[in-house]
Amino acid sequence: MGSSETFSVLVEVRLRPGIADPQGATIERALPALGFDGVRAVRSGKAFRLEVEADSAEAAAARAGELAHRLLANPVIEESTVTVLG
């Protein structure tokens, strides 16, 4: 096993396509009144920034992906994306 490094990781969680997003719909309806015409398909979500100790960026991404699947997202209605930032 190599030496561990600390990696900054971003986990983004959003509703799966086809799942109703009332928060996104409310935001989208409010946008024209705020001067933001032409903005469509608003979807809400959540983001988590983590510091992950791992031997490689790939291992950090895998660990964060497992964490997202088991804790941060409801895999029945949500999907997640993991990005290693550094």
C-alpha positions as CSV (number, residue, x, y, z in Angstrom):
1,M,0.0,0.0,0.0
2,G,1.4,3.5,-0.9
3,S,1.4,6.6,1.2
4,S,-1.9,8.3,1.8
5,E,-2.7,11.8,0.5
6,T,-5.6,14.0,1.3
7,F,-7.9,14.8,-1.7
8,S,-10.6,17.4,-1.9
9,V,-13.7,15.8,-3.3
10,L,-17.0,17.3,-4.4
11,V,-20.1,15.1,-4.3
12,E,-23.2,16.5,-6.1
13,V,-26.5,14.8,-5.4
14,R,-29.6,15.5,-7.6
15,L,-32.9,13.9,-8.3
16,R,-33.0,11.3,-11.0
17,P,-34.6,12.3,-14.3
18,G,-38.4,11.9,-14.2
19,I,-38.6,12.5,-10.4
20,A,-40.7,15.6,-9.6
21,D,-38.6,18.6,-8.3
22,P,-41.0,21.0,-6.6
23,Q,-38.2,23.2,-5.3
24,G,-36.7,23.5,-8.8
25,A,-40.1,24.3,-10.2
26,T,-40.7,27.0,-7.6
27,I,-37.4,28.6,-8.4
28,E,-38.1,28.5,-12.2
29,R,-41.5,30.2,-11.8
30,A,-39.9,33.0,-9.7
31,L,-37.1,33.7,-12.2
32,P,-38.9,36.0,-14.7
33,A,-40.1,38.3,-11.9
34,L,-36.5,38.7,-10.8
35,G,-35.3,39.6,-14.3
36,F,-33.9,36.2,-15.3
37,D,-35.8,35.4,-18.5
38,G,-34.8,32.5,-20.6
39,V,-33.7,30.2,-17.8
40,R,-35.4,26.8,-18.0
41,A,-35.2,23.3,-16.6
42,V,-34.2,24.3,-13.1
43,R,-33.3,21.3,-10.9
44,S,-32.4,21.5,-7.3
45,G,-29.8,19.4,-5.6
46,K,-27.2,19.4,-2.9
47,A,-23.4,19.5,-2.8
48,F,-20.9,18.1,-0.3
49,R,-17.2,19.0,-0.1
50,L,-15.1,16.3,1.6
51,E,-11.4,15.8,2.4
52,V,-10.6,12.1,1.8
53,E,-7.4,10.4,2.7
54,A,-6.5,7.8,0.1
55,D,-3.6,6.3,-1.9
56,S,-4.8,7.8,-5.2
57,A,-7.4,10.1,-6.7
58,E,-9.2,7.1,-8.0
59,A,-9.3,5.5,-4.6
60,A,-10.6,8.8,-3.1
61,A,-13.3,9.0,-5.7
62,A,-14.3,5.4,-5.1
63,R,-14.5,6.0,-1.3
64,A,-16.6,9.2,-1.8
65,G,-18.9,7.4,-4.3
66,E,-19.6,4.6,-1.8
67,L,-20.2,7.2,0.9
68,A,-22.6,9.0,-1.4
69,H,-24.5,5.8,-2.2
70,R,-24.8,4.7,1.4
71,L,-25.4,8.0,3.2
72,L,-25.6,11.2,1.2
73,A,-28.1,10.1,-1.6
74,N,-31.2,8.1,-1.7
75,P,-30.4,5.8,-4.6
76,V,-34.0,5.1,-5.3
77,I,-34.7,8.8,-6.3
78,E,-31.3,10.5,-6.4
79,E,-28.1,10.1,-8.3
80,S,-24.7,11.4,-7.4
81,T,-21.5,12.6,-9.2
82,V,-18.1,12.5,-7.6
83,T,-15.3,14.9,-8.7
84,V,-11.8,14.9,-7.2
85,L,-10.7,18.5,-7.0
86,G,-7.2,18.0,-5.9
